[in-house]
Amino acid sequence: MHGILDLLLINNSQSIFDSASPQAQKINGLDYGFIIAASCILFLIISLTLFITIRYRYKKGSREPEQTAGNRKLEILMVGIPLILVIGFFFWSLNIMGAILPDRGNHKPDVIITGHQWWWQATYPGTSINAANEIHLPVGKKILMQLEAADVIHDWWVPSLGGKMDMIPGMHNYLWVTIDKPGIYEGACSEFCGQQHAWMRIRVVAQTLTDYKKWLAEHALNAAKPTDTLAKLGAALFMNASCSSCHSIRGTSANGMQGPDLTHFGSRQTMLTGMMDNTTENINKWLTNPQKVKPGAHMPRFIFGPDSVRALTAYLNQLK
């Protein structure tokens, strides 16, 4: 029950100022520094503009004010202060980069996240888990994430958890993250990656270490077998149709690698990369006409009748 209550602490704001990790706190300190410096400059410019506008406004009978050419002290001040600010922020930024970017040493990644058009794949080295879209991570542990791309350039960014990192085909990039408290943290791909870029959302589920280990144990199991006639019919349809050539369901003959792994699809709270809740109604809509729900998605439209869609939906709902 404690774990469930923890997960109700959901952060949907995607705010860079709502830090949930030491890495994010360091970045936010730099953000506040920029904002304060920029605000002071803006205030100075507005104040000087108002002063000059009022002090030297035209009055009847006014003469043109005395013109002064060249002022060495003022010029040094005007150039020196911005230069000092630029140098200061440059070295401050380098310091932050050194503190949050990985010095991996011999540390192996705790989770490998791969960006696809348009979904996220998460594999956990040392386990058989191949999750999709909802990334589960433990709280209070320094996690090394390996970030990859399967097709085009993507970009991983969960504002509350800190840094963002490009995911480039053929390259391995890395980020450290230490999550402070349980909850659900939202993010998004921040590199334009195609038609459904806007709906390539990130959902990080941060759990206590006990709940995380329980999740790992549950999701290492093979898929649940269908228990009723309708779901059994859906399982047979899934295996015999082209579904199994694109999707994997561990413990069955479905071993496709093109789409998300569906072994525990029924336990996910959302579907289509956070586009909608994982409900029977939404699964029905998706299977009936994927392109109407998410145009451009790489899910072909199969001409399934209503009875077939209900059977497939029943089967997917039981994959927990």
Backbone torsions as a table, in degrees:
resi	resn	phi	psi	omega
1	MET	NA	-37.9	180.0
2	HIS	-60.3	-42.0	179.8
3	GLY	-63.1	-39.3	178.9
4	ILE	-64.5	-42.7	179.6
5	LEU	-64.2	-37.7	178.3
6	ASP	-60.3	-40.8	-175.8
7	LEU	-73.6	-11.4	175.6
8	LEU	-75.7	-10.8	177.1
9	LEU	-81.1	78.1	-172.2
10	ILE	-95.5	133.5	178.3
11	ASN	-110.0	104.0	-179.6
12	ASN	-104.7	6.3	-171.1
13	SER	-75.1	-26.6	-174.0
14	GLN	51.5	43.0	-177.8
15	SER	-98.0	135.1	177.0
16	ILE	-70.0	-13.4	-177.7
17	PHE	-95.0	-3.0	179.9
18	ASP	-103.7	78.6	-172.3
19	SER	-75.2	137.7	176.8
20	ALA	-130.3	18.7	177.5
21	SER	-156.3	154.7	176.7
22	PRO	-59.3	-34.3	179.1
23	GLN	-63.1	-43.4	179.0
24	ALA	-66.4	-36.0	179.9
25	GLN	-63.8	-39.5	178.8
26	LYS	-65.2	-43.5	178.8
27	ILE	-63.9	-40.0	-178.7
28	ASN	-66.0	-32.9	175.5
29	GLY	-60.2	-41.2	177.3
30	LEU	-67.1	-40.3	177.7
31	ASP	-58.0	-47.7	-179.5
32	TYR	-62.5	-37.9	178.0
33	GLY	-61.0	-45.7	177.5
34	PHE	-60.5	-45.4	-176.9
35	ILE	-63.2	-43.2	-179.6
36	ILE	-64.7	-45.8	-179.5
37	ALA	-63.1	-45.0	-179.7
38	ALA	-64.9	-37.3	-179.9
39	SER	-66.5	-40.0	178.8
40	CYS	-64.5	-42.2	178.6
41	ILE	-64.0	-43.5	178.8
42	LEU	-62.0	-42.9	179.4
43	PHE	-62.7	-41.8	179.9
44	LEU	-63.5	-44.6	-179.3
45	ILE	-64.0	-44.2	179.8
46	ILE	-63.9	-42.6	-179.1
47	SER	-63.3	-45.2	180.0
48	LEU	-66.3	-38.6	178.8
49	THR	-62.4	-45.2	179.3
50	LEU	-65.7	-41.6	-179.3
51	PHE	-61.7	-48.2	-177.9
52	ILE	-66.3	-40.2	-179.4
53	THR	-61.9	-41.3	-177.7
54	ILE	-82.0	-45.5	-174.8
55	ARG	-66.5	-36.7	-175.1
56	TYR	-114.4	27.4	178.1
57	ARG	-67.8	155.1	-177.7
58	TYR	-70.8	134.6	174.2
59	LYS	-129.0	152.2	-179.5
60	LYS	-59.7	128.1	-179.3
61	GLY	85.5	0.3	-179.6
62	SER	-68.3	144.7	174.0
63	ARG	-100.7	160.1	177.9
64	GLU	-64.1	130.4	-177.9
65	PRO	-65.3	158.8	179.5
66	GLU	-61.8	134.3	-178.4
67	GLN	-95.5	130.6	179.6
68	THR	-114.7	126.0	179.7
69	ALA	-107.2	117.7	175.8
70	GLY	82.9	129.3	176.0
71	ASN	-151.8	95.9	-171.8
72	ARG	-58.4	-43.9	-179.0
73	LYS	-63.1	-42.7	179.9
74	LEU	-66.3	-39.8	179.5
75	GLU	-64.6	-42.1	177.6
76	ILE	-61.3	-41.0	179.4
77	LEU	-64.4	-44.1	-176.9
78	MET	-67.3	-32.6	179.5
79	VAL	-89.2	-37.7	-173.4
80	GLY	-67.6	-45.1	-177.5
81	ILE	-63.7	-48.8	176.7
82	PRO	-59.9	-37.8	179.8
83	LEU	-63.3	-43.1	178.4
84	ILE	-62.5	-41.8	178.8
85	LEU	-62.9	-44.8	-180.0
86	VAL	-61.8	-46.5	179.7
87	ILE	-62.9	-43.9	-179.9
88	GLY	-60.8	-47.2	-179.9
89	PHE	-68.4	-31.5	178.3
90	PHE	-61.9	-50.3	-178.6
91	PHE	-72.5	-32.2	175.1
92	TRP	-63.1	-43.4	179.0
93	SER	-63.6	-42.3	177.8
94	LEU	-60.6	-40.3	179.3
95	ASN	-63.2	-43.3	178.8
96	ILE	-64.7	-42.9	179.2
97	MET	-59.8	-42.5	179.4
98	GLY	-65.0	-29.2	-177.6
99	ALA	-80.8	-29.5	-172.5
100	ILE	-108.9	-21.1	-179.6
101	LEU	-82.4	147.1	-170.6
102	PRO	-67.4	131.6	159.2
103	ASP	-106.1	90.6	-166.2
104	ARG	-69.3	-35.0	-173.7
105	GLY	59.0	-128.8	178.0
106	ASN	-101.3	11.5	-177.0
107	HIS	-72.9	126.4	177.8
108	LYS	-85.6	150.9	-178.6
109	PRO	-63.2	142.5	176.7
110	ASP	-83.0	-27.9	178.5
111	VAL	-149.0	140.7	177.3
112	ILE	-111.8	118.8	-177.8
113	ILE	-111.3	126.6	-178.5
114	THR	-117.8	128.3	177.3
115	GLY	-88.0	131.0	176.0
116	HIS	-122.8	163.4	168.3
117	GLN	-83.9	108.4	-6.9
118	TRP	-130.9	81.3	179.5
119	TRP	-159.5	166.6	-177.5
120	TRP	-112.5	136.6	176.0
121	GLN	-111.9	135.1	179.6
122	ALA	-127.6	119.2	175.3
123	THR	-115.6	146.8	-175.7
124	TYR	-117.1	103.3	-177.4
125	PRO	-51.4	138.2	-178.8
126	GLY	89.7	-3.7	178.3
127	THR	-128.6	172.6	176.6
128	SER	-95.7	8.1	-172.8
129	ILE	-76.5	129.7	176.3
130	ASN	-133.1	85.1	-173.4
131	ALA	-90.4	169.8	-179.9
132	ALA	-140.2	132.5	167.3
133	ASN	73.6	-41.2	175.7
134	GLU	-103.0	109.6	-173.5
135	ILE	-94.9	112.6	179.8
136	HIS	-91.7	130.5	179.8
137	LEU	-138.4	151.0	179.2
138	PRO	-83.9	154.0	177.7
139	VAL	-89.2	145.1	172.6
140	GLY	78.9	8.4	179.8
141	LYS	-122.7	136.7	178.6
142	LYS	-75.1	114.9	-173.7
143	ILE	-107.5	133.5	173.8
144	LEU	-101.0	118.2	178.8
145	MET	-101.5	128.8	172.3
146	GLN	-97.5	126.0	-172.4
147	LEU	-114.6	127.3	-176.8
148	GLU	-135.6	169.2	174.9
149	ALA	-132.5	140.6	-177.4
150	ALA	-93.5	-18.7	-171.9
151	ASP	-138.8	-67.6	179.5
152	VAL	-122.6	178.3	179.3
153	ILE	-71.6	127.8	171.9
154	HIS	-118.0	176.9	179.2
155	ASP	-147.4	123.9	-178.6
156	TRP	-87.7	125.2	176.2
157	TRP	-153.0	115.6	170.0
158	VAL	-117.7	99.8	-170.5
159	PRO	-51.0	-40.6	-176.7
160	SER	-70.5	-16.1	-176.2
161	LEU	-103.9	-2.9	173.0
162	GLY	118.0	-133.4	-167.8
163	GLY	-65.6	159.8	174.3
164	LYS	-111.3	154.2	-176.2
165	MET	-149.0	133.0	175.6
166	ASP	-66.6	146.7	175.5
167	MET	-118.0	111.1	-169.9
168	ILE	-116.3	130.5	179.1
169	PRO	-54.0	132.1	178.4
170	GLY	84.6	-1.3	-179.4
171	MET	-123.9	152.9	174.0
172	HIS	-112.1	115.9	172.8
173	ASN	-109.4	161.6	-172.4
174	TYR	-137.4	151.6	172.9
175	LEU	-142.4	141.0	169.7
176	TRP	-93.3	146.3	172.1
177	VAL	-148.7	137.6	174.7
178	THR	-127.7	105.0	-174.0
179	ILE	-83.4	132.0	-173.8
180	ASP	-79.2	-35.9	-172.3
181	LYS	-146.5	151.7	179.2
182	PRO	-63.7	153.4	178.3
183	GLY	157.1	-176.1	176.4
184	ILE	-116.3	121.9	-175.2
185	TYR	-113.7	126.6	-175.2
186	GLU	-96.9	146.8	175.3
187	GLY	-152.2	-167.3	-178.8
188	ALA	-160.9	157.4	170.4
189	CYS	-66.3	127.9	-177.1
190	SER	-113.1	25.3	172.3
191	GLU	-128.1	120.4	-176.0
192	PHE	-55.4	124.8	-171.5
193	CYS	-130.9	14.4	176.8
194	GLY	131.0	-168.5	-169.8
195	GLN	-58.8	-38.4	-177.6
196	GLN	-103.2	27.1	178.4
197	HIS	-55.6	-41.0	-176.9
198	ALA	-63.9	-23.9	179.7
199	TRP	-109.6	35.7	170.9
200	MET	-107.2	71.8	-174.6
201	ARG	-86.1	156.4	178.3
202	ILE	-112.7	138.7	178.1
203	ARG	-134.0	104.4	178.7
204	VAL	-97.3	122.8	178.4
205	VAL	-102.1	105.9	-178.6
206	ALA	-93.3	125.2	-175.0
207	GLN	-125.6	157.0	171.1
208	THR	-60.7	158.1	-176.5
209	LEU	-58.8	-37.8	178.9
210	THR	-63.9	-46.6	-179.9
211	ASP	-67.9	-34.4	179.0
212	TYR	-65.8	-44.3	178.7
213	LYS	-63.9	-35.6	176.9
214	LYS	-65.3	-41.9	178.7
215	TRP	-63.2	-42.8	178.2
216	LEU	-59.4	-44.2	-178.7
217	ALA	-64.6	-42.0	-178.9
218	GLU	-67.6	-40.2	-175.5
219	HIS	-85.0	-4.5	172.7
220	ALA	-82.4	-12.5	-179.6
221	LEU	-76.3	157.1	174.0
222	ASN	-69.6	167.2	-178.0
223	ALA	-62.4	146.3	176.0
224	ALA	-67.1	140.8	178.1
225	LYS	-79.8	142.8	179.4
226	PRO	-61.9	143.5	-173.1
227	THR	-111.0	-11.7	-179.3
228	ASP	-127.6	167.4	-174.1
229	THR	-59.8	-43.6	-177.9
230	LEU	-64.0	-44.4	180.0
231	ALA	-67.1	-36.4	177.3
232	LYS	-64.4	-38.7	176.5
233	LEU	-63.7	-41.2	178.2
234	GLY	-64.5	-38.9	178.4
235	ALA	-62.9	-43.9	179.3
236	ALA	-63.7	-40.8	179.3
237	LEU	-65.1	-41.5	179.9
238	PHE	-60.3	-44.4	-176.9
239	MET	-72.3	-34.5	-175.1
240	ASN	-86.1	-25.9	177.2
241	ALA	-82.6	-171.7	-177.4
242	SER	-80.6	-2.0	-177.8
243	CYS	-55.6	-43.0	-174.1
244	SER	-72.2	-12.3	178.4
245	SER	-84.3	-14.8	179.3
246	CYS	-111.5	-28.2	-176.3
247	HIS	-116.5	149.1	175.1
248	SER	-104.6	142.4	170.0
249	ILE	-135.4	107.2	-173.7
250	ARG	-62.2	133.4	-177.9
251	GLY	95.7	1.3	177.9
252	THR	-127.9	-177.5	178.8
253	SER	-81.8	-4.9	179.1
254	ALA	-75.4	117.5	-177.7
255	ASN	-138.6	28.3	178.5
256	GLY	-67.9	152.1	-176.6
257	MET	-120.5	3.7	-176.3
258	GLN	-80.1	-35.4	-178.0
259	GLY	-112.9	178.1	-179.3
260	PRO	-60.7	146.9	172.3
261	ASP	-67.2	133.1	-175.3
262	LEU	-111.1	14.8	-174.7
263	THR	-53.1	-42.0	-179.3
264	HIS	-124.0	38.0	-177.3
265	PHE	-55.5	-40.2	-175.6
266	GLY	-65.0	-17.1	-179.3
267	SER	-89.6	-5.7	179.9
268	ARG	-80.6	143.9	-178.3
269	GLN	-81.3	-27.3	-178.4
270	THR	-127.8	168.8	175.8
271	MET	-138.8	164.6	-179.9
272	LEU	57.8	46.3	177.2
273	THR	56.7	47.6	176.7
274	GLY	80.9	7.9	-177.0
275	MET	-70.9	-33.8	-179.1
276	MET	-153.9	162.0	178.1
277	ASP	-67.7	150.6	179.2
278	ASN	-83.2	88.0	-179.2
279	THR	-125.0	162.6	178.8
280	THR	-58.6	-43.0	-179.4
281	GLU	-61.2	-44.4	-178.2
282	ASN	-70.2	-36.4	176.0
283	ILE	-62.8	-41.7	177.3
284	ASN	-58.7	-46.1	179.2
285	LYS	-60.3	-44.2	-177.2
286	TRP	-64.0	-46.8	-178.0
287	LEU	-70.2	-27.5	-179.5
288	THR	-73.0	-43.8	-178.6
289	ASN	-154.9	83.7	-177.0
290	PRO	-57.3	-39.4	-175.4
291	GLN	-70.6	-24.1	175.7
292	LYS	-74.2	-35.8	-179.5
293	VAL	-76.9	-45.5	-176.6
294	LYS	-139.4	82.6	-176.2
295	PRO	-56.3	134.7	178.6
296	GLY	91.9	-11.5	178.9
297	ALA	-62.6	150.6	-176.5
298	HIS	-85.3	30.4	176.9
299	MET	-103.3	113.4	-178.9
300	PRO	-69.7	156.4	176.7
301	ARG	-90.6	112.1	174.8
302	PHE	-90.8	144.6	-178.6
303	ILE	-88.2	74.8	177.1
304	PHE	-89.9	138.8	173.6
305	GLY	-74.9	165.1	-178.9
306	PRO	-54.6	-39.0	-179.6
307	ASP	-66.5	-39.4	178.3
308	SER	-66.3	-40.5	178.3
309	VAL	-62.7	-41.8	179.0
310	ARG	-64.1	-38.7	-179.8
311	ALA	-67.5	-44.8	177.1
312	LEU	-61.8	-40.9	179.3
313	THR	-63.1	-43.4	179.1
314	ALA	-60.0	-40.7	179.9
315	TYR	-66.9	-47.3	-178.9
316	LEU	-63.1	-36.1	178.9
317	ASN	-62.9	-28.1	-177.1
318	GLN	-89.7	-0.8	179.3
319	LEU	-83.7	80.6	-177.2
320	LYS	-123.2	NA	NA
